Amino acid sequence: MTSWRWNYALLMLATLLATTLAGDWCENFETGAGTFWTQPSSQGGSWQHTGYKNESAHGHHVPKPPTGEDGILLLRPHHHSIVVWSMLTSPELQFLPDASIQLDYWLWFNRSQPDSPLSFMLFRQVNGIEDEYAFLNISAYASVYQSHWASIEAGLELSRGDTFAIAIYGYMAGDGPVMSSDLGLDRLILRGVSGGDNPCGGDAPIPTLPPQPEPTNTRTPPTTPRPGPTTPHYDFFCPSQYGLFADPYTCHYFYQCNDWFAVHMECPAELVFNVKTKQCDYKKKVPGC
């Protein structure tokens, strides 16, 4: 067999094996955060394992997860904390095309503090450093009460590399001690992971990354451009069923939510979106733009 045919055959075999060994890595938090998701950094609080039955028995009216299972994670404050944040991080993994993440989550906004912000964002993380911008942003204010668990699935963009960790960032703040049960997770599934499969409730070893080739040059790579107005609509989660909301990346664009579906809109000419009037306006009338 000629050299190029042999190399081609090896490439096809490697591709077939990688596809065959692709799997879903799932954690349903029935016994805690497990060994897959860790908390490398926190301030004022942490993600803690509990059960919805236990929470309901102590006056926290946590709805029953749609999975029917009891175990969940809640972002809890330490005593007398007014700012709470903590990050869950996966191991660094290699993802295949069409990889995605699914999470079942619950947001409960403290009505007694209507201006208390809450943020829930997901980032790519390479060598322990998160991207500047989240690839999935579920953020809103306390004026909305979510009485049920929701599920969302987002694709993982691989154009800047297929090997990275997933960092899940939760944040709450208030004028007084923030309440627990504001942010919850019931299940997390990473789909399209190269190297194996770990179904929910399973105990499979975490896949190890294949050896990485040595760099062939020492030139500084070009700076990755900041995400612009072409950010996919799943990067923005509608905080209410209908309404107009600012684009977190640029004042020139905004989102129109219609039955929970976000449409990316552009202001004409040199105008920017005015959050107060919910209209496109001159820059001089919009502080910070």
N, C-alpha and C positions, 0 to 999 in steps of 0.2 A: 504494500500500500504506500502510495507516495506521501511525502511529508505533510503537504497541505490537507490531504484527505484525512490523514491520521489526526492532525490537530483539529480539524472540523468535527470528526467523530468524537473526540474527547470533549470538545465544547458542547456538543449536543447532549452527551452523557451527563456532563456537569449540570446543564440546564434542567434536564429531566430529573436528576436527583434532587436538585434544589426545589423544584416544583413539587416533587413527591413528598419532601420533608417539610413543606409549608404547613403551618397549622394555626389554630386560634389559641391564644394564651389568655386564660380567663381567671378572674378572682371574684368570688361572690361574697367574701367577707363573713362567712359563717363562723369562722374561728379566729377572726382578727384580720390584720392586714396581710398576713402570710409572709413569705420570704421574697415574694416578687416585688411588691411595692414597699418602698422605704420612705422615711421622713428625714432627709438630710438637713433640713433647715426649717425652723419654726420660730415664731415670736408671739408671745401672749396666749398661745393655745396650741392645740394639736388635733390631728385626726384620731379619734378614739373609737374602739370597737364597742358596740352595744347591740341591743335588739329593739325592734319597734314595740314589742309587747312591754318590755321593761320601761321604755320611755313613756308609753301611754299610762302605765301604772303609776308613774311619778308626775303626772300632770302635763307631760309634753305630748301633745296630740299628733304624733307621727303617724301618717297614713300607712296602711299595709302595702309593702312593695308588691308590684304586679307578679313578681316571681313566686310569691307565696312563702318565701323563706324569711326567717326572722332576723338574721344577722345583717348589720349595716355599719357603716362608718359615719360619724358625725364630727364636724369641726367644732371643737369645744374650747371655750376660753379658760385660762387659768384664773384663779381668784382675782377679782377686781380689775380685770384687764378691759381696757376700752378699745384696744386695737388687737385684733387676732388674725394671724395668718400662719399658714403652714403649707408645705409643699410635699406632694407624693411623687416619687420618682421611680420609674422602671429601670431595669438594667439596660445597658446599651445593646441594641439588637439590630439585626439586619432584616430589612423588610423587602418584600417582593412587590412587583407592580400590582396595583389595585389594592394595596394594603389600606386598612382603615382602623378606626377605633370606635367602639360603641360604649356608651356609659349610661347607666340608669341613675338619675339624680333627683334630688328634692331640694327646692329652695323655699324657705319660710322667712318672710320679711317681718321684722319687728314693728308692728303698727304703733307702738308707744313711742317710737323714735322715727318719725316719718322721713327724716333726712339722713338716715344711716345708710351709707353705701355698702354694697356687697359686690364682690367680684369673684368670678369663677372662670379661670382661663387655662388653656392647655398650650404648652410650648414644646418645640423640638429642643433637645439638649445635646450638645456635642462636647465631649471632654469636660463635663460638669458645668458648662456655660449655656444658658438659655438664649434662644434667638431674641432679638429686640422686640419682636411683635408675636403675639399669640396666633396660632393657626386656628384656634377655636375659642371664641369669647362669649361666655354666657354671663352677662353683667346687667344689673338693674338696680333700682332703688326700692325702698321699703313700702312704697305705695301699692305694691301688687302682692297678693297672697296666693301662693300656689298650693292648693289643697291636695295635690296628687303627685305621684312620682311620674317623671317624664323620661323618655329614652331618646337619645340622639346618636347618630352615627356620622362621622366625618372622615373623608379620605385623607390619607397621608401623602403629602406632596414630596416626591423623591428627586426632583430635578437638581437639588443641591446636595445630593448624597443619599444613599439608602441605609446608612448605618448611624443610628442615633438613639437616644433615650427619650421617653415621654415624661414631661414634668407637668403635674397637675397642681395649679396654684389656687388656693382659696383664701379669701380676705373678707373680714367684717370689721366695722368700726361703729362707734356710737358715743353719745354724750355721757353715758354711764356704762356699767358693766354690760357687755353685750350678752344676749341670751344664747344658750346652747340650742341645738336643733335647727339652726338657721341654714345649715348647708349639709346635705347628706349624700352618701354614695351607697348603692346597693349592689352594683355589679359593674365590672370593667372588663372589656374584651378587646384584645389586640388581634386583628385578623391579618393573615398574610405574613406571619413571622417565619423566617427561614430557619430550619433546623429542628423542628419537632412540633409537638402538640401538647397542650395542657388544658383539658376540659375543666369546666367549673367544678370545684370540689376535688380536682385531681392533685397529685403531688409529684409531677414530673420535674426533673432537673431543669434548671434554666439553661437554654442553649448557649454554647460558647461561640464567639465570633471566629470565622476563619482567619488565618494569618494574613495581615495586610502587607502589600508589597512596599518595599522601600521607595521613597520619593526619588525621582530621577533628576530633579533640579531643585534649586533652592530659591527660585524667584518667588517674591511675595505675590500671592494670588490677588486678583482684583477684588475690590470691596463689593460685597453683595448689595445690590440696590435695595433701598427701602421699599417695602410693599406699598403700592399705590392704589389708585381707585379701582383697579381691576381685581381686588381681593374677592374671592368667591363669596357668594351670599351666605354660606354656612359659617363664615368667620364672624357673622353678626347674628345674635339671637334676639329676637323681638322681645322687649320687656313687657309689652302689652299687645293685645290682639290687633289693635289698629293704631295708627299714628305715624308721625314723622319724627325721626331721630337722627342726631348728628353722626357722621362717619368719624370713628375714633382716630383715623389716620390723616384726614385732610378736611379743611373747612369747605372746600369747593364742592364736596359731595355730601349726600345724606341718604338715609334709608327710609323707604315708605313701607310700613308693615300693613299687610292686608290678610286677615285671618291667619296670623302668625307667620306669614311668608314675607321675607324681606326682599325688596327690590331696590337695587342700587341706583340712585338718581343723581343727576349733575345739574348744578346751578349754571345759568347762562353767563356768557362773557366773563367778566372779572368779579362776579358776585359770589358771595359765600353764604352758607346756611346759618341763619340766626336761630339759636335754640329757643329764645324767649318768644319770638313772634311766629316760629315754625314756617318761615318764609326765606327765600333768597334775598340778600340785602347787601348794601355796600360795606366794604371791609371796615371803614372808619366807624361804622355803627356796631361792629361786632368785636368786642375786646378779645385779644388773644389770637386773632386771625390775620 
